[in-house]
Amino acid sequence: MNKKWFIVILLAIGGLLGTGASLVTAEIAHSTGDAAFCGSCHSMEPMANTFKLDVHGGNNSHGFVAQCVDCHLPQDSVVSYMLDKTKHGINDVFVENFTNTDEIDWIARREERERFVFDSGCLSCHQELLDRKDAENPKSLQTHAHYKNQLASGDPIQCVSCHVTVGHNGMLRSELNKRHPEYSFKSK
């Protein structure tokens, strides 16, 4: 076999292997991003259950269902998406298997929502809300204008700074309280 054909065959095999690896990676990434997968861990059940009741979880007249990763992973590039997915996946496997997830204060963690919800996910569907000139609720025009101004000034706020309960139908706190009540009342 001459050298030219060897290189062609080697490139063809490399191309097939690369394509196969890409397809397998894409399938794994897709199948590990929905509420069924995320809610399969005990600690994520309240989040998955309340998500299903939300308009983003399919409780809408359009039949649209967002995936957990649409909000909880960056959507601005494939590289940042895959890096964050890998980082969070490794962390989640470690936490679920080697820590006591019942000791996690999920209600307190909600205060860190800006770390766990990415505007690029919100804006991939709702970009047009920032440019509206009329709305049923005129206050929304002011707050979205404020969002754009903050973004332009280099001191951005995030969508979840105002939309505190988005994605979980406003019921997540109540669901978390069923497992670990925030308050306890002891009678004398």
SULSULVEN-V175286 format. One record per backbone hydrogen bond with DSSP energy under -1.0 kcal/mol. NH is the residue of the N-H (numbers start at 1). CO is the residue of the C=O. E is the energy in kcal/mol with one decimal. If there is no record, write none. Layout:
nh->[NH;NH]
co->[CO;CO]
e->[E;E]
This chain:
nh->[6;7;8;9;10;11;12;13;14;15;16;17;18;19;20;21;22;23;24;25;26;27;28;29;30;31;32;33;38;39;40;41;44;45;48;49;50;51;52;54;58;59;60;66;69;70;71;72;73;81;82;83;84;85;86;87;88;89;90;91;92;93;94;95;96;97;98;99;101;103;104;106;109;110;111;112;113;115;117;118;121;122;123;125;126;127;129;130;140;142;143;144;145;146;147;148;149;150;151;152;153;155;161;162;163;164;166;168;170;171;175;176;177;180]
co->[2;3;4;5;6;7;8;9;10;11;12;13;14;15;16;17;18;19;20;21;22;23;24;25;26;27;28;30;34;35;37;38;41;42;44;45;46;47;48;51;55;54;58;56;33;67;68;68;69;77;78;79;80;81;82;83;84;85;86;87;88;89;90;91;92;93;94;95;99;100;101;104;105;106;108;109;110;112;113;71;118;118;119;122;122;123;126;127;137;138;139;140;141;142;143;144;145;146;147;148;149;150;158;159;159;162;163;165;165;168;171;172;173;176]
e->[-1.8;-2.1;-2.0;-2.8;-2.5;-2.6;-2.4;-2.6;-2.5;-2.7;-2.4;-2.6;-2.6;-2.5;-2.6;-2.7;-2.2;-2.5;-2.4;-2.4;-2.6;-2.3;-2.4;-2.7;-2.3;-2.6;-1.0;-1.1;-2.8;-2.7;-1.4;-1.1;-1.5;-1.3;-2.6;-2.8;-2.1;-1.9;-1.8;-1.4;-1.0;-2.2;-2.1;-3.3;-1.6;-1.5;-1.3;-2.5;-1.0;-2.2;-2.8;-2.6;-2.4;-2.6;-2.3;-2.6;-3.1;-2.4;-2.5;-2.2;-3.2;-2.4;-2.2;-3.0;-2.7;-1.7;-2.7;-1.3;-1.0;-2.0;-1.2;-1.5;-2.0;-1.1;-1.5;-1.8;-1.5;-2.4;-1.4;-2.8;-1.3;-1.2;-3.3;-1.2;-2.7;-1.1;-1.5;-1.5;-1.6;-1.3;-2.5;-2.4;-1.9;-2.4;-2.2;-2.2;-2.5;-2.8;-2.3;-2.5;-2.0;-1.7;-1.8;-1.2;-2.8;-1.9;-1.1;-1.8;-1.2;-2.4;-2.3;-2.8;-2.1;-2.4]
